[in-house]
Amino acid sequence: MASSLIVPVTTIDTIAPHPGADRLEIARVLGWQVVVPKGRHRAGDKVVYFPPDAIVPQEHSDRFGVTQYLQKGRVKCARLRGEPSFGFLVAPDDPQVPVGTDLASHYGVTKFEPPVRPMAGDAEADDPLFPRYTDIENLRNFPDALVAGETVVLTEKVHGTNCRVGIVDGDRMAGSMGVRRKAPPPEELRRSTYWMPFSSNAVTSLLEHFAASHRQVVLFGEVFGRGIQSFHYGFRSELGFAAFDLLVDGRYLDWPDLKDVLAKFAVPAVPVLFEGPLDIEVVKRHSAGKTTYGDEHIREGVVIRPVRERIDPRFGRVVLKYLGDAWLLDDKKTDFTEQ
């Protein structure tokens, strides 16, 4: 569910004093906060924004004077004199470049990818009717993708591994974000990261119900617990599964229908934090604090979607994430991916 990397030309929304440093100021760009030297920028200035996890070639980082602040070229989140700072700003090489232009290729910037966890050779042949999940874009990069007052649902973003299970033309299938996985022996089903949901009568009943009258049904969710990431969410000796989307014959269910279906079949779902009119302050508030699975872990953030499915011409299906400041600033979390 990775978001794409963009290095956008944008304008500074506001500049405010830094409450703890006379020589620093706080710039707001898109949905991000960036701490900048005092007097370098003004509200309305056209800038290039380099976001967290951008890997900047040294020839450019040297020119920008930021090499010493990067981690092997990677832009990291930081707390500067008590204020969170996400990324950095520079003036565009060409002052005439239009706002909205993505300059990632111009600067040779690539995206940091989490380490890939080694897996057994259990890859199965792809099937076009068993697609990977939507790439979830960052609301901070597209703050206008949702409209103030639009009815949305906020769910907790669980830090695990993306999983999909389904029945296509009568065949059961399971997979990670990018790879369909071979079925394990029956006795290994509960311990198989991606086939585990089929050990649930609730999940199996839901899939079989739709498969009886549809060619394609795919349930998407998150597998989590001990051994998946650094957060176990209370699942210390077993794996947990929480569903968050359902695709039937090429159509994702609207939120009210999805909510009803998951409840009808008693399929565990990601925690719902808010349902109502969009307010960015509500999003920020719910992205922070402790996970709803207990008080041992901080919350990663939230996933936001309109209650009715729609498409944005810039990136496709409108499903966005907003990661909490504390999560972004936490250097102790693990972030493995499995293709």
ABEGO torsion letter per residue (X at the ends): XBBBBBBBBBBBABBBBBAABAABBBBBBEABBBBBBBGABBBGBBBBBBBBGBBBBAAAAAAAGAAAABBGGBBBBBBBGGBBBBEBBBBBABAABBBGBBAAAAAGBBBBBBBBBBBBBABBBBBAABBBBBBBBBAAABAAABBBGBBBBBBBBBBBBBBBBBBBGGBBBBBBAABBBBBBBAAAAAABAAAAAAABAAAAAAAAAAAAABABBBBBBBBBEBGABABAGGBAABBBBBBABBBBGGBBBBAAAAAAAAAAAGBBBBBBABBEBBBAAAAAAAABEBBAAEAABBBAEBBBBBABBBBBAAAEBBBBBBBBAAAAABAABBBBBBX
